[in-house]
Amino acid sequence: MSFSLFVAKKFINSNKKKTFINFLSLLSTITLIIGTASMIIVLSVFNGLEEVLKSIYADFDPEIKIENKTKQYFNDLFYKKISNINNVKTISGVLENKGLITLNDNKVVAKIKGVSPSFIDQNRIQKNLVEGEFYFKKNNLDYAVVGRGIKYALAIRSNNDFQNLKVFALKETSKLRPGLLNTGLYESKSLKTSGVFAIENNFDNNFIFTSLDFAQKLFNKKDKVSSYEIKVNNKSTAKKTANQIQQIIGPSFNVLTTEQQRAGLYKILQTEKFVVYLVFALIIILSSFNIFFLLSMMAIEKKKEISVIYALGGKKNQIKKIFIFQGIIIAIKGVLFGTFVGCLICYLQDTFGLISINMSSSIIENYPVKIIYNDVLLVALIVIFISSISSIIPANYASKYENFLNLNKK
């Protein structure tokens, strides 16, 4: 142990008399504990919310999606080339467009998503079924799996083979207006309902799934698709696989990973997290004023001790280190106890759900939390760094007492 660190520990742990300095030392530690714990808790909540969003979108979005940059539809020519890539597990052709769906007097505009048979192997929508089964053909009849919101909007009754959904696709040169249903501007076909899925309101209220063949006939797009959706064997190398696909199909297409498909959302989450770092860094800076005043007062109180150290051959640099080490020791105490408190609260929230969201439309009951150790490490470094900086001025001030004993003798 270095001499400066040894003396710094002695100064902090000195309990000869209870003074305002002792109180300020305790207050400095407590404020750092609260700041550290709060920062860890808030960041963990952000991480938890991000994880929930990712899990929701993972149930709907493919691991890799391919779209044409300029055209809504393109020829279905790349299926075999893409499927030969090692990490590609399944590839599904998709044709997606808006249509009008009616049942009796009820009408709703929704996105009709036609998918090829291999889509079922991706196991995304069917694991979110709340009613019925996941199939699109039975006894030569066309079926659809609809979102729960669409089911309620159209008053669809489950397990009723006598109900037929009427699906209208507007011709590309016309605008979608329900009042024009009988004017010949629409292609129309019938569908039965095989199942109902529930993921999140934005999906449940706006999507129905049916076969690619049905969608191509409805929209008059034979042998065309609007995108490919791909499931990979190894998610960790999905980006590398996307690059391989890009090389094969050329620059006319966008090859998007899960994060790229929701780039705006993830950017907002990262920006919010960065703002949290800034706000709590400012709070830690304000808390470090306690350390500044503590060490400044201690520099005044320890004049004799500092002069004795000089008399014994101590150097200015050693005196400075003594006070900087004091700031670091206080910061480490705050970090250790703050991390313990923050992680304990996160554990209790995750296990027992101490704080509920209390929103009827929420898909989760309690605030989610997820501790990421890189965040904890970064918080610790921020606290220790700011505390060290706040110790520099008192350390410089204390190093000026070199001639204190000599002045007393005079």
C-alpha positions in Angstrom: 0.0 0.0 0.0 1.4 3.4 -0.9 2.0 6.1 1.8 -0.5 8.5 0.3 -3.3 5.8 0.2 -2.5 4.8 3.8 -2.7 8.4 5.1 -5.9 9.0 3.1 -7.6 6.0 4.8 -6.4 7.3 8.2 -7.8 10.7 7.5 -11.2 9.4 6.4 -11.5 6.8 9.3 -10.4 9.3 12.0 -13.0 9.3 14.7 -11.3 11.4 17.4 -14.2 13.8 17.6 -17.6 14.1 15.9 -17.5 17.3 13.9 -19.3 18.7 10.9 -16.6 17.1 8.8 -17.8 13.7 9.9 -21.4 14.6 9.0 -20.3 16.0 5.6 -18.3 12.7 4.9 -21.4 10.7 5.7 -23.6 12.9 3.5 -21.1 12.7 0.6 -21.2 8.9 0.7 -25.0 8.8 1.0 -25.6 11.1 -1.9 -23.3 9.0 -4.1 -25.1 5.8 -3.0 -28.5 7.4 -3.9 -27.1 8.7 -7.2 -25.5 5.4 -8.2 -28.5 3.3 -7.2 -30.9 5.6 -9.0 -28.8 5.6 -12.2 -28.6 1.8 -12.2 -32.4 1.4 -11.6 -33.4 3.9 -14.3 -31.0 2.3 -16.8 -32.3 -1.1 -15.9 -35.9 -0.1 -16.5 -34.9 1.3 -20.0 -33.1 -2.0 -20.7 -36.2 -3.9 -19.6 -38.5 -1.9 -21.8 -36.1 -2.3 -24.7 -36.1 -6.1 -24.1 -39.9 -6.2 -24.0 -40.2 -4.2 -27.3 -37.6 -6.4 -28.9 -39.5 -9.6 -27.9 -42.8 -8.1 -29.2 -41.4 -7.1 -32.6 -39.4 -10.4 -32.8 -42.8 -12.2 -32.8 -43.9 -10.2 -35.8 -40.7 -9.0 -37.7 -38.5 -11.5 -39.5 -34.8 -11.8 -38.6 -33.9 -10.6 -42.1 -36.2 -8.8 -44.5 -35.5 -8.0 -48.2 -37.3 -5.2 -50.0 -36.8 -3.5 -53.4 -35.6 0.0 -53.0 -37.8 1.6 -55.7 -40.6 -0.9 -56.5 -43.4 -2.2 -54.2 -43.4 -5.5 -56.1 -40.7 -7.5 -57.8 -40.4 -10.9 -59.5 -40.0 -13.9 -57.3 -36.5 -14.9 -58.7 -34.2 -15.1 -55.8 -35.7 -17.9 -53.6 -33.2 -20.6 -54.6 -30.1 -18.3 -54.5 -30.9 -17.1 -51.0 -31.9 -20.5 -49.6 -28.4 -21.9 -50.6 -26.7 -19.6 -48.1 -25.5 -21.7 -45.1 -27.0 -19.6 -42.3 -30.5 -19.3 -44.0 -32.9 -21.7 -42.3 -36.1 -20.7 -44.1 -37.1 -18.1 -46.6 -40.7 -17.0 -47.3 -42.1 -15.0 -50.2 -44.5 -12.3 -49.0 -47.0 -10.1 -50.8 -48.4 -7.3 -48.6 -50.9 -4.5 -49.4 -53.9 -2.8 -48.0 -57.4 -4.0 -48.7 -61.0 -3.6 -47.4 -62.5 -6.4 -45.5 -66.2 -6.7 -44.8 -68.5 -9.0 -42.9 -72.2 -8.3 -42.9 -72.4 -4.5 -42.3 -68.9 -4.2 -40.7 -66.0 -2.9 -42.6 -62.3 -2.5 -41.8 -59.2 -1.4 -43.8 -56.3 -3.8 -43.1 -53.0 -5.0 -44.4 -53.4 -8.3 -46.2 -50.2 -10.3 -45.9 -49.9 -13.2 -48.2 -47.1 -15.7 -47.2 -45.6 -18.7 -48.9 -46.0 -22.2 -47.2 -42.5 -22.0 -45.6 -43.7 -19.1 -43.4 -45.1 -21.6 -40.9 -41.6 -22.9 -40.2 -40.6 -19.4 -38.9 -43.0 -20.0 -36.0 -43.6 -16.3 -35.3 -47.4 -15.7 -35.6 -48.7 -19.2 -34.7 -47.1 -19.1 -31.3 -49.3 -16.0 -30.6 -52.5 -17.6 -31.6 -55.3 -17.1 -29.1 -58.0 -18.9 -31.1 -58.2 -21.5 -33.8 -55.3 -22.9 -35.9 -52.7 -21.6 -38.3 -53.5 -22.7 -41.8 -54.6 -21.0 -45.1 -56.0 -23.9 -47.2 -58.6 -26.5 -46.3 -60.8 -28.5 -48.6 -59.8 -26.2 -51.5 -61.1 -23.1 -49.6 -59.0 -20.1 -48.7 -58.5 -19.2 -45.0 -57.0 -16.3 -43.1 -55.5 -15.8 -39.6 -56.7 -12.4 -38.4 -55.6 -10.0 -35.6 -57.7 -9.9 -32.5 -58.6 -6.2 -33.1 -59.9 -7.1 -36.6 -61.9 -9.9 -35.1 -63.7 -7.5 -32.8 -64.1 -4.8 -35.5 -65.9 -7.3 -37.8 -67.6 -9.3 -35.1 -66.1 -12.5 -36.3 -67.4 -15.6 -34.4 -64.8 -18.3 -33.8 -65.2 -21.8 -35.3 -67.9 -20.7 -37.6 -67.5 -22.1 -41.1 -70.5 -20.2 -42.4 -69.0 -16.8 -42.0 -67.2 -15.6 -45.1 -65.0 -12.5 -45.1 -65.3 -10.4 -48.3 -61.9 -9.0 -49.2 -61.7 -6.1 -51.7 -58.5 -4.9 -53.3 -58.6 -1.5 -55.0 -57.1 -1.2 -58.4 -53.8 0.6 -58.4 -55.2 3.6 -60.2 -57.9 4.3 -57.7 -58.2 5.5 -54.1 -59.6 3.3 -51.4 -63.1 4.6 -50.5 -65.8 2.3 -49.1 -68.6 4.1 -51.0 -67.2 2.7 -54.3 -67.6 -1.0 -53.4 -70.1 -1.6 -56.2 -68.6 0.5 -58.9 -66.2 -2.1 -60.3 -63.1 -0.5 -59.1 -62.3 -3.5 -56.8 -61.1 -7.0 -57.2 -62.9 -9.1 -54.6 -62.5 -12.6 -53.1 -63.8 -14.5 -50.1 -62.0 -15.9 -47.1 -62.8 -17.9 -44.1 -61.2 -17.5 -40.7 -59.0 -20.2 -39.3 -57.4 -18.5 -36.3 -56.9 -15.3 -34.4 -53.6 -13.9 -33.2 -52.7 -11.4 -30.5 -49.3 -9.7 -30.2 -49.8 -5.9 -29.8 -52.6 -3.5 -30.7 -50.7 -2.0 -33.7 -50.5 -5.5 -35.3 -53.7 -6.9 -34.0 -55.8 -4.1 -35.4 -54.1 -3.9 -38.8 -53.0 -7.3 -40.2 -54.5 -10.5 -41.5 -52.4 -13.4 -42.9 -53.3 -15.6 -45.8 -51.6 -17.6 -48.5 -49.3 -16.0 -51.0 -51.3 -17.6 -53.8 -54.5 -15.9 -52.6 -52.8 -12.5 -52.3 -51.2 -12.7 -55.7 -54.6 -13.4 -57.2 -56.4 -10.7 -55.2 -53.9 -8.0 -56.1 -53.3 -9.4 -59.6 -49.6 -9.8 -59.1 -48.8 -13.3 -60.4 -45.3 -14.5 -59.6 -44.5 -11.3 -57.7 -43.7 -10.6 -54.1 -43.3 -7.4 -52.1 -40.6 -8.8 -49.8 -38.7 -11.9 -48.6 -38.7 -12.8 -44.9 -35.9 -15.0 -43.6 -35.2 -17.0 -40.5 -31.5 -17.8 -39.8 -29.9 -20.7 -37.9 -27.6 -18.4 -35.9 -29.0 -15.0 -34.9 -25.6 -13.7 -33.8 -24.3 -13.9 -37.4 -27.5 -12.4 -38.9 -25.7 -9.2 -40.0 -23.0 -11.2 -41.8 -25.7 -13.3 -43.5 -27.5 -10.1 -44.6 -24.3 -8.8 -46.2 -23.9 -12.1 -48.1 -27.5 -11.8 -49.4 -26.8 -8.2 -50.4 -23.9 -9.3 -52.5 -26.0 -12.0 -54.2 -29.1 -9.9 -55.1 -27.4 -6.6 -55.8 -27.7 -2.9 -54.7 -31.3 -2.6 -55.9 -32.6 -4.2 -52.7 -32.5 -3.3 -49.0 -31.5 -6.3 -46.8 -32.6 -5.4 -43.3 -31.8 -7.1 -40.0 -34.3 -6.9 -37.1 -32.7 -3.7 -35.7 -32.6 -2.0 -39.1 -36.3 -2.7 -39.7 -37.1 -0.7 -36.6 -34.2 1.7 -36.8 -36.2 4.7 -35.7 -37.5 3.1 -32.6 -34.1 1.7 -31.5 -32.5 5.1 -32.2 -35.1 6.8 -29.9 -34.4 4.2 -27.2 -30.6 4.8 -27.4 -31.1 8.6 -27.4 -33.3 8.4 -24.3 -30.7 6.2 -22.6 -27.9 8.7 -23.5 -30.0 11.5 -22.0 -30.4 9.5 -18.8 -26.6 9.2 -18.6 -26.3 13.0 -19.0 -29.0 13.9 -16.4 -27.6 11.5 -13.8 -24.0 12.6 -14.5 -25.2 16.2 -13.7 -26.7 14.9 -10.5 -23.4 13.1 -9.6 -21.6 16.4 -10.3 -23.8 18.2 -7.9 -23.3 15.5 -5.4 -19.6 15.8 -5.8 -19.7 19.4 -4.4 -20.1 17.7 -1.0 -16.8 15.9 -1.6 -15.3 19.3 -2.6 -16.4 21.0 0.6 -15.5 18.0 2.7 -11.9 17.8 1.4 -11.5 21.6 1.6 -12.5 21.7 5.2 -10.4 18.6 5.9 -7.4 20.4 4.3 -7.9 23.2 6.8 -8.3 20.8 9.8 -5.3 18.7 8.9 -2.8 21.6 8.6 -0.6 20.3 11.4 -0.6 16.7 10.1 0.3 17.9 6.6 3.1 20.0 7.9 4.4 17.0 9.9 4.4 14.9 6.7 6.5 17.6 5.0 8.8 17.7 7.9 9.3 13.9 7.6 10.3 14.3 4.0 6.9 14.2 2.3 6.5 15.9 -1.1 3.8 18.0 -2.6 2.8 15.3 -5.0 2.2 12.9 -2.1 0.0 15.4 -0.3 -2.1 15.9 -3.4 -2.5 12.2 -3.8 -3.7 11.9 -0.2 -6.7 14.1 -0.9 -7.4 12.7 -4.3 -7.3 9.2 -2.8 -9.8 10.4 -0.2 -12.2 11.4 -2.9 -11.7 8.1 -4.7 -12.3 6.1 -1.5 -15.6 8.0 -0.8 -16.6 7.4 -4.4 -15.8 3.6 -4.2 -17.9 3.4 -1.0 -20.8 5.1 -2.8 -20.4 2.9 -5.8 -20.3 -0.3 -3.9 -23.2 0.4 -1.6 -25.2 2.1 -4.4 -24.7 -0.8 -6.8 -25.8 -3.2 -4.1 -28.9 -1.1 -3.4 -29.7 -0.6 -7.1 -29.3 -4.3 -8.0 -31.3 -5.4 -4.9 -34.2 -3.1 -5.9 -34.1 -4.3 -9.5 -34.1 -7.9 -8.3 -37.1 -7.3 -6.1 -38.9 -5.5 -8.9 -38.2 -8.4 -11.3 -39.2 -11.1 -8.8 -42.1 -9.5 -7.0 -43.3 -6.7 -9.3 -43.1 -3.9 -6.6 -44.2 -1.1 -9.0 -47.1 -1.8 -11.4 -47.7 0.1 -14.7 -51.4 0.5 -13.9 -52.5 0.9 -17.5 -55.4 -1.2 -18.9 -53.9 -1.1 -22.4 -50.4 -2.3 -21.2 -49.2 -5.7 -22.4 -47.2 -6.1 -19.1 -48.3 -5.7 -15.5 -45.1 -4.4 -13.9 -42.2 -2.3 -15.0 -39.6 -4.6 -16.6 -36.0 -4.4 -15.5 -32.8 -5.8 -16.9 -29.4 -5.2 -15.4 -26.6 -4.9 -18.0 -23.2 -5.2 -16.4 -21.6 -2.8 -18.9 -24.0 -0.1 -17.6 -23.1 -0.8 -14.0 -19.4 -0.6 -14.9 -19.9 2.7 -16.8 -21.9 4.2 -13.9 -19.1 3.2 -11.5 -16.5 4.8 -13.7 -18.5 8.0 -14.1 -18.9 8.3 -10.3 -15.3 7.7 -9.5 -14.1 10.0 -12.3 -16.3 12.9 -11.2 -15.3 12.4 -7.6 -11.6 12.4 -8.5 -12.0 15.6 -10.4 -13.8 17.3 -7.5 -10.8 16.4 -5.3 -8.1 18.2 -7.3 -8.7 21.7 -6.1 -8.8 20.8 -2.4 -5.6 18.6 -3.0 -3.8 21.6 -4.5 -4.9 23.8 -1.6 -3.8 21.3 1.0 -0.3 21.0 -0.6 0.4 24.7 0.3 0.8 24.0 4.0 4.4 23.0 3.7 5.7 25.8 6.0 2.9 25.8 8.6 5.1 24.5 11.5 7.8 27.0 10.7 5.3 29.9 10.6 4.0 28.9 14.1 7.6 28.9 15.5 8.1 32.5 14.3 
